[in-house]
Amino acid sequence: MTVAELKAQATPSRSVSTFRHILVATDFSEASRRALCSALELAAGGDAQVSVVNILQPDRQYDALEQPPELDLERIDAERQLKRLVGELAPQRKIDTILIKRGPVADKVAALIEAEGIDLLVIGTRGRGGLRKLALGSVAEELLRVAPCPVMTIGPKADIQATTHGPGFHTILFATDFGPGSKRAVPLALALAKAEQARLILLHMIAPMPATSASLSAYAPAGAAADELEEWEGTSRKRAFRELREFLPAKHGLAQDPEYVVGTEFLPEGVLSAVGRFRVDLIVMGANRSGSPRAVAHIPWTAVHEVVRNAPCPVLTVAG
């Protein structure tokens, strides 16, 4: 993608006051460049502050030296690349802060979010692949689980120009598993939909009942098992619709009534299918903190990872 194409993505959006200070973490990859363009576009309408950070990897061979010359050269090179990146992508916009940090990526970014009062982190990812660069999936996924603020991820298949149907977010999909992350994410989805006067769709996917479920007798006639499965699915759908409606207050303040969708696919497939069906511009999800974030980040088929890796639009996650 050329610089001209990247600049073309950063068209002004409608006023978005939801975020006041946006941090973009970059490793100078193409994915990170696209993330910076998306952050600038989001910040333009609401006049939010934008800061950019690059994290240098720690090098233990220099631990005994206070200022090894090699590390100084590395920092100088990183500063040069950051200034050039900002000059190319945002020549007429002031980037409030350009930072160079050294250490574990997730730890340094999380600390910076706390110290600077960041209320949105924007990152790019190419999908799963090693640990050396920020944009390689495992580090990005760890960030969205440990960051103390919402994280907007621009995945490898996100085509901002193709999926954003005019400036701003027109259709927001809130995908929930009813977990703690979802409960923290729904106020943000509602606030964004109100700020953008967007269509808000609340989605829950009921995972297909496993064939080994104890509720279905292995010795029951096929017709009886099918009846029981149909009854289970109908009950589950009613319960899911009720829980979806309970997520929003009666006086939600939206410009148009929210829509509620319940399906029977696994969560990633259901979310991605809904994105195409409803022409979604932004997905909002909870990222549940289960076990060690570093360990979870290396489970290859987590729902959040699959959605981020395959979504044709940005994915906004809130850890819970």
C-alpha positions, 0 to 999 in steps of 0.5 A: 500500500502506498503512502497516498493510499494510506493518506486517503483512508484518513478522511475526517469523520463525524465528531467522536468525543468518546476518546480523548487521548489515543496511543498508537503502538508501532513497530514500523511495519505495514500493519502499524502504518495502517493502525496509525492512519486509522487512529488519525481518522478516529481522532480527527472528528473529536479532536483527540490527542494522538501519541505514538510509541515504539518499544525497543527490545531489551538486550541482556548483553548490555545490562551491565552498561548504563549507556552502551553505544549500540543502544543509543544508535538503536534509539536514534534510529527508532526516533528517526523512523518515528518522525519520518512515519509521522511526517509521511502520514500526518504532515498537517496534524500535530502528533502530541507525543512521540515516545521510545521505550525499551523492555517487554512490549505489553508491560511497557505499553500498559504502564504508559497507558496508566501514566499518560491517561490513555483511553484507547490503544490502537495496534495493527497485526498481521496475524500469528507469527513470532514474538519479535515484532509488535504486529505479529499476532501473539504480542498484539493479542497479549496487549488487548488482554492486558491493556487497562484501556480499550484496544482497537486492532486493525487486522490483516484483512481489515480494509478500512476504505472498503468497509467504512461506508462513508466517514465514521462508523455507520454500523457497529456490531457488539458481539457478546458471550455474556462474559465479564469482558462483554459487560465492560464493553457494552457501555463503550459500544453504546457510547460510540453508537450514540456519538456516531448516530450509528446502527447498533447490533447486539449479537450472541452466538449459541454454540452448536450442542455437542454430540456427546452432550449428556442431555441427549441419550446415546440410545435414544431414537433419532427422532427423540434426540432431534426433538430434544435438540430443537427444544434446547435450541429454542430455550437457549434462543429465548434466554439469549434474546432476554439477556441481550435486551438486558444489556442496554438500559430502557432509555438508551438514547440511540438515534435508531432502535438497536437490533438483537441477533441470536445465531447457532454458530461458533462465535468467530464464524457467527461474528464474521458472517454478521459483519458481511450481512449487516455491512459492519464498520466496527466490531466491539467485543470483550476479551476475557482475562482467563488464566495468564494473558501470556498463556492465553495469547498462545492458544491458536483458536481463541475466539477474539484472535480468530475474529481479529485475524479474519475481520474485514473491519477494525475490532475494538476489544475491552478486557474483563 
